Amino acid sequence: MGTGSLIGAALELQMTAISFCLMLLSTLLLLRLVLRSVWLAACGFVLLNTAYFSLADAEPTYSIWICNGLAVALCAWILVRFGLLATVTGFVVLAFLSLPITTDFSALHFGHGLLVMRLVFALALYGFFRSLAVRPLFRAPPGSP
């Protein structure tokens, strides 16, 4: 896998994350319209998607149901509390971290892992500085000139 393939995979993962999160948001909004309550819609969203993702597995066990339920509940909470952008960002980072990353310097894909980690770090740094808006990073202590 060359650098061009890695960049193509990263772009494809972003597109997949955006479309998947839009599908989740559409499901949540449809449930909100039907159930007329945000919290009932969120509970229905968790139940519906937990069943969908757990039954997609070949042999679902109780631990798979619990893990899927917790992951879907976290996704529903992020969608309701923070919105679509935070959900898409979370899925993009999750997708980036599924790309080949290693700490073995002699591995052929070590440089690709560094590129992936730089992308995740750059995304976090960008979000941090955007959240500050125009405020300075460090403020002067009170009473100093």
C-alpha positions as YAML, in Angstrom:
chain: A
units: angstrom
residues:
- id: 1
  name: MET
  ca: [0.00, 0.00, 0.00]
- id: 2
  name: GLY
  ca: [1.60, 3.22, -1.13]
- id: 3
  name: THR
  ca: [1.12, 6.74, 0.13]
- id: 4
  name: GLY
  ca: [-1.41, 7.49, -2.60]
- id: 5
  name: SER
  ca: [-3.46, 4.46, -1.56]
- id: 6
  name: LEU
  ca: [-3.31, 5.59, 2.07]
- id: 7
  name: ILE
  ca: [-4.53, 9.08, 1.18]
- id: 8
  name: GLY
  ca: [-7.29, 7.57, -0.96]
- id: 9
  name: ALA
  ca: [-8.32, 5.28, 1.89]
- id: 10
  name: ALA
  ca: [-8.37, 8.22, 4.30]
- id: 11
  name: LEU
  ca: [-10.60, 10.22, 1.96]
- id: 12
  name: GLU
  ca: [-12.89, 7.25, 1.41]
- id: 13
  name: LEU
  ca: [-13.17, 6.70, 5.16]
- id: 14
  name: GLN
  ca: [-14.19, 10.34, 5.60]
- id: 15
  name: MET
  ca: [-16.91, 9.99, 3.00]
- id: 16
  name: THR
  ca: [-18.13, 6.76, 4.59]
- id: 17
  name: ALA
  ca: [-18.19, 8.34, 8.06]
- id: 18
  name: ILE
  ca: [-20.20, 11.32, 6.82]
- id: 19
  name: SER
  ca: [-22.79, 9.18, 5.03]
- id: 20
  name: PHE
  ca: [-23.08, 6.78, 7.99]
- id: 21
  name: CYS
  ca: [-23.57, 9.63, 10.48]
- id: 22
  name: LEU
  ca: [-26.18, 11.24, 8.21]
- id: 23
  name: MET
  ca: [-28.03, 7.92, 8.14]
- id: 24
  name: LEU
  ca: [-27.91, 7.74, 11.95]
- id: 25
  name: LEU
  ca: [-29.15, 11.32, 12.26]
- id: 26
  name: SER
  ca: [-31.98, 10.62, 9.82]
- id: 27
  name: THR
  ca: [-33.03, 7.62, 11.89]
- id: 28
  name: LEU
  ca: [-32.96, 9.67, 15.08]
- id: 29
  name: LEU
  ca: [-34.95, 12.50, 13.50]
- id: 30
  name: LEU
  ca: [-37.54, 10.09, 12.11]
- id: 31
  name: LEU
  ca: [-37.96, 8.51, 15.54]
- id: 32
  name: ARG
  ca: [-38.23, 12.01, 17.04]
- id: 33
  name: LEU
  ca: [-41.07, 12.84, 14.66]
- id: 34
  name: VAL
  ca: [-42.91, 9.60, 15.40]
- id: 35
  name: LEU
  ca: [-42.40, 9.47, 19.18]
- id: 36
  name: ARG
  ca: [-42.57, 13.26, 19.80]
- id: 37
  name: SER
  ca: [-39.94, 13.15, 22.52]
- id: 38
  name: VAL
  ca: [-36.19, 13.47, 22.27]
- id: 39
  name: TRP
  ca: [-35.51, 10.96, 25.04]
- id: 40
  name: LEU
  ca: [-38.01, 8.40, 23.76]
- id: 41
  name: ALA
  ca: [-36.50, 8.79, 20.30]
- id: 42
  name: ALA
  ca: [-33.00, 8.31, 21.73]
- id: 43
  name: CYS
  ca: [-34.09, 5.16, 23.59]
- id: 44
  name: GLY
  ca: [-35.77, 3.81, 20.46]
- id: 45
  name: PHE
  ca: [-32.66, 4.70, 18.46]
- id: 46
  name: VAL
  ca: [-30.47, 2.74, 20.89]
- id: 47
  name: LEU
  ca: [-32.77, -0.30, 20.87]
- id: 48
  name: LEU
  ca: [-33.20, -0.32, 17.09]
- id: 49
  name: ASN
  ca: [-29.53, 0.12, 16.22]
- id: 50
  name: THR
  ca: [-28.30, -2.25, 18.93]
- id: 51
  name: ALA
  ca: [-30.52, -4.97, 17.53]
- id: 52
  name: TYR
  ca: [-29.43, -4.17, 13.96]
- id: 53
  name: PHE
  ca: [-25.69, -4.20, 14.68]
- id: 54
  name: SER
  ca: [-25.85, -7.21, 16.99]
- id: 55
  name: LEU
  ca: [-27.93, -9.35, 14.66]
- id: 56
  name: ALA
  ca: [-25.58, -8.51, 11.78]
- id: 57
  name: ASP
  ca: [-22.93, -10.55, 13.61]
- id: 58
  name: ALA
  ca: [-22.78, -14.27, 12.80]
- id: 59
  name: GLU
  ca: [-23.17, -15.47, 16.40]
- id: 60
  name: PRO
  ca: [-24.23, -12.62, 18.66]
- id: 61
  name: THR
  ca: [-23.45, -13.20, 22.33]
- id: 62
  name: TYR
  ca: [-24.51, -11.21, 25.35]
- id: 63
  name: SER
  ca: [-21.18, -9.40, 25.43]
- id: 64
  name: ILE
  ca: [-21.63, -8.32, 21.80]
- id: 65
  name: TRP
  ca: [-25.13, -7.04, 22.59]
- id: 66
  name: ILE
  ca: [-23.84, -5.10, 25.60]
- id: 67
  name: CYS
  ca: [-20.86, -3.60, 23.75]
- id: 68
  name: ASN
  ca: [-23.01, -2.64, 20.76]
- id: 69
  name: GLY
  ca: [-25.63, -1.17, 23.08]
- id: 70
  name: LEU
  ca: [-23.05, 0.95, 24.89]
- id: 71
  name: ALA
  ca: [-21.50, 2.14, 21.62]
- id: 72
  name: VAL
  ca: [-24.90, 3.06, 20.15]
- id: 73
  name: ALA
  ca: [-25.92, 4.79, 23.39]
- id: 74
  name: LEU
  ca: [-22.72, 6.85, 23.27]
- id: 75
  name: CYS
  ca: [-23.41, 7.69, 19.63]
- id: 76
  name: ALA
  ca: [-26.98, 8.73, 20.45]
- id: 77
  name: TRP
  ca: [-25.79, 10.89, 23.35]
- id: 78
  name: ILE
  ca: [-23.21, 12.63, 21.15]
- id: 79
  name: LEU
  ca: [-25.80, 13.18, 18.40]
- id: 80
  name: VAL
  ca: [-28.34, 14.65, 20.82]
- id: 81
  name: ARG
  ca: [-25.94, 16.65, 22.96]
- id: 82
  name: PHE
  ca: [-23.25, 17.85, 20.53]
- id: 83
  name: GLY
  ca: [-24.69, 17.33, 17.05]
- id: 84
  name: LEU
  ca: [-23.69, 15.95, 13.69]
- id: 85
  name: LEU
  ca: [-20.24, 17.54, 13.42]
- id: 86
  name: ALA
  ca: [-19.00, 15.95, 16.65]
- id: 87
  name: THR
  ca: [-20.39, 12.57, 15.61]
- id: 88
  name: VAL
  ca: [-18.77, 12.75, 12.18]
- id: 89
  name: THR
  ca: [-15.46, 13.79, 13.75]
- id: 90
  name: GLY
  ca: [-15.61, 10.85, 16.15]
- id: 91
  name: PHE
  ca: [-16.31, 8.41, 13.35]
- id: 92
  name: VAL
  ca: [-13.55, 9.88, 11.17]
- id: 93
  name: VAL
  ca: [-11.01, 9.51, 13.99]
- id: 94
  name: LEU
  ca: [-12.24, 5.97, 14.64]
- id: 95
  name: ALA
  ca: [-11.86, 5.17, 10.95]
- id: 96
  name: PHE
  ca: [-8.36, 6.71, 10.82]
- id: 97
  name: LEU
  ca: [-7.28, 4.61, 13.77]
- id: 98
  name: SER
  ca: [-8.38, 1.48, 11.90]
- id: 99
  name: LEU
  ca: [-5.68, 2.14, 9.29]
- id: 100
  name: PRO
  ca: [-2.34, 0.33, 9.70]
- id: 101
  name: ILE
  ca: [-0.40, 1.74, 12.67]
- id: 102
  name: THR
  ca: [2.67, 0.12, 14.18]
- id: 103
  name: THR
  ca: [5.50, 0.96, 16.57]
- id: 104
  name: ASP
  ca: [7.90, -1.36, 14.75]
- id: 105
  name: PHE
  ca: [10.45, 0.89, 13.02]
- id: 106
  name: SER
  ca: [11.46, -1.88, 10.61]
- id: 107
  name: ALA
  ca: [7.91, -2.46, 9.33]
- id: 108
  name: LEU
  ca: [7.21, -1.26, 5.81]
- id: 109
  name: HIS
  ca: [4.05, 0.60, 6.85]
- id: 110
  name: PHE
  ca: [5.63, 2.46, 9.80]
- id: 111
  name: GLY
  ca: [5.63, 5.75, 7.87]
- id: 112
  name: HIS
  ca: [1.97, 5.29, 7.00]
- id: 113
  name: GLY
  ca: [1.16, 4.83, 10.68]
- id: 114
  name: LEU
  ca: [2.97, 8.07, 11.45]
- id: 115
  name: LEU
  ca: [0.96, 9.84, 8.76]
- id: 116
  name: VAL
  ca: [-2.29, 8.52, 10.23]
- id: 117
  name: MET
  ca: [-1.31, 9.62, 13.74]
- id: 118
  name: ARG
  ca: [-0.33, 13.05, 12.39]
- id: 119
  name: LEU
  ca: [-3.76, 13.36, 10.76]
- id: 120
  name: VAL
  ca: [-5.51, 12.53, 14.05]
- id: 121
  name: PHE
  ca: [-3.24, 14.92, 15.97]
- id: 122
  name: ALA
  ca: [-3.80, 17.70, 13.42]
- id: 123
  name: LEU
  ca: [-7.56, 17.22, 13.63]
- id: 124
  name: ALA
  ca: [-7.45, 17.42, 17.44]
- id: 125
  name: LEU
  ca: [-5.19, 20.48, 17.36]
- id: 126
  name: TYR
  ca: [-7.42, 22.22, 14.84]
- id: 127
  name: GLY
  ca: [-10.48, 21.55, 16.99]
- id: 128
  name: PHE
  ca: [-8.70, 22.82, 20.08]
- id: 129
  name: PHE
  ca: [-7.68, 26.12, 18.50]
- id: 130
  name: ARG
  ca: [-11.08, 26.61, 16.86]
- id: 131
  name: SER
  ca: [-12.76, 26.13, 20.24]
- id: 132
  name: LEU
  ca: [-10.68, 28.99, 21.65]
- id: 133
  name: ALA
  ca: [-11.98, 31.37, 18.97]
- id: 134
  name: VAL
  ca: [-10.00, 34.61, 19.42]
- id: 135
  name: ARG
  ca: [-9.14, 34.13, 23.10]
- id: 136
  name: PRO
  ca: [-5.45, 33.76, 23.95]
- id: 137
  name: LEU
  ca: [-4.12, 30.35, 24.91]
- id: 138
  name: PHE
  ca: [-2.58, 31.64, 28.15]
- id: 139
  name: ARG
  ca: [-4.08, 34.52, 30.07]
- id: 140
  name: ALA
  ca: [-2.10, 36.93, 32.20]
- id: 141
  name: PRO
  ca: [-2.65, 36.46, 35.94]
- id: 142
  name: PRO
  ca: [-4.97, 39.01, 37.56]
- id: 143
  name: GLY
  ca: [-3.17, 42.17, 38.65]
- id: 144
  name: SER
  ca: [-0.25, 41.83, 36.24]
- id: 145
  name: PRO
  ca: [0.39, 44.47, 33.54]
...
